[in-house]
Amino acid sequence: MRQKKQLLKNKIRGQRRRRVRAKISGTASVPRLSVYRSLLHIYAQLIDDSLGKTIASVSDKEIKDGQTKIKKAHSLGKLLAQKASEKGISRAVFDKGRFLYHGQVKAVADGAREGGLII
């Protein structure tokens, strides 16, 4: 019974991810800002889907401050925006993936906007 429940949960997660990805894609001038949140860390990257290349990526492992997860995610967004501006990117399309747009995921988007990235 427990395995069936987990399989159903994974199926629903996959469907949600595919539904989000069907609507957005990134180019070289306007890459996709993809966010992944694990139990311990949060990751963000700018992806050019036309070439299948990652332009810039950051992780909360790069942020050494003893902050809350939300503050780390906000700092992560700012750091990604800084890396994007160094590469000449000013716009991005936000990809929340299978995650709800609140908490850490929202903080990454807000931090990127605050850092100068237009989402």
C-alpha positions as CSV (number, residue, x, y, z in Angstrom):
1,M,0.0,0.0,0.0
2,R,2.8,2.4,0.9
3,Q,4.6,1.8,-2.4
4,K,1.5,2.5,-4.4
5,K,1.0,5.8,-2.5
6,Q,4.7,6.8,-3.2
7,L,4.3,5.9,-6.9
8,L,1.2,8.0,-7.2
9,K,2.9,10.9,-5.5
10,N,5.9,10.6,-7.9
11,K,3.5,10.4,-10.9
12,I,1.7,13.6,-9.9
13,R,5.0,15.4,-9.3
14,G,6.2,14.4,-12.8
15,Q,2.9,15.5,-14.4
16,R,3.2,18.9,-12.6
17,R,6.8,19.3,-13.8
18,R,5.9,18.5,-17.4
19,R,2.9,20.8,-17.4
20,V,5.1,23.7,-16.3
21,R,7.9,22.9,-18.7
22,A,5.5,22.6,-21.7
23,K,4.7,26.3,-21.4
24,I,8.2,27.8,-21.0
25,S,11.6,27.5,-22.6
26,G,14.8,29.6,-22.6
27,T,16.9,31.0,-25.3
28,A,20.4,32.5,-25.3
29,S,19.1,36.1,-24.8
30,V,16.3,35.1,-22.4
31,P,17.3,31.9,-20.5
32,R,15.2,29.8,-18.2
33,L,15.8,30.3,-14.5
34,S,15.3,26.8,-13.1
35,V,14.9,26.3,-9.4
36,Y,15.4,23.0,-7.6
37,R,14.8,22.5,-3.9
38,S,16.0,19.5,-2.0
39,L,15.6,18.8,1.7
40,L,18.9,20.4,2.7
41,H,19.8,22.8,-0.2
42,I,18.4,24.9,-3.0
43,Y,19.9,25.3,-6.5
44,A,19.2,27.7,-9.3
45,Q,20.5,27.8,-12.8
46,L,20.1,29.8,-16.1
47,I,19.6,27.4,-19.0
48,D,19.6,28.0,-22.7
49,D,17.2,25.3,-24.0
50,S,18.0,25.9,-27.7
51,L,21.5,24.6,-27.1
52,G,20.9,22.6,-24.0
53,K,23.6,24.4,-22.0
54,T,23.7,25.9,-18.5
55,I,24.8,29.5,-18.7
56,A,25.2,30.1,-14.9
57,S,24.4,28.1,-11.8
58,V,24.4,28.8,-8.1
59,S,23.8,26.8,-4.9
60,D,23.2,27.8,-1.3
61,K,26.4,25.9,-0.5
62,E,28.2,29.0,-1.9
63,I,26.5,31.2,0.7
64,K,28.3,30.6,4.0
65,D,26.2,32.8,6.2
66,G,24.2,31.3,9.1
67,Q,20.9,32.5,7.8
68,T,17.4,31.0,7.6
69,K,16.6,29.0,4.4
70,I,14.4,31.9,3.1
71,K,17.2,34.4,3.5
72,K,19.7,32.0,1.9
73,A,17.3,31.6,-1.1
74,H,17.0,35.4,-1.4
75,S,20.8,35.8,-1.4
76,L,21.0,32.9,-3.9
77,G,18.7,34.9,-6.3
78,K,20.9,38.0,-5.9
79,L,24.0,36.0,-6.6
80,L,22.5,34.4,-9.7
81,A,21.4,37.9,-11.0
82,Q,25.0,39.1,-10.5
83,K,26.4,36.2,-12.4
84,A,23.8,36.8,-15.2
85,S,24.7,40.5,-15.5
86,E,28.4,39.5,-15.8
87,K,27.4,37.4,-18.8
88,G,25.3,40.2,-20.3
89,I,21.9,38.7,-19.4
90,S,19.2,41.0,-18.1
91,R,16.0,39.0,-18.6
92,A,14.9,35.4,-17.7
93,V,11.9,33.2,-17.7
94,F,11.2,31.7,-14.3
95,D,10.7,27.9,-14.0
96,K,9.5,26.8,-10.6
97,G,9.5,23.2,-11.7
98,R,7.3,20.9,-9.5
99,F,7.5,23.3,-6.5
100,L,4.8,25.7,-5.3
101,Y,5.6,29.4,-5.8
102,H,6.0,30.3,-2.2
103,G,8.7,30.2,0.5
104,Q,12.2,29.5,-0.8
105,V,11.2,29.3,-4.5
106,K,9.5,32.8,-4.3
107,A,12.5,34.1,-2.3
108,V,14.9,33.1,-5.2
109,A,12.7,35.0,-7.7
110,D,12.5,38.0,-5.5
111,G,16.2,38.0,-4.9
112,A,16.9,37.7,-8.7
113,R,14.6,40.7,-9.3
114,E,16.3,42.7,-6.6
115,G,19.6,41.8,-8.2
116,G,18.5,43.4,-11.5
117,L,17.2,40.4,-13.4
118,I,13.9,41.0,-15.1
119,I,11.6,38.0,-14.6
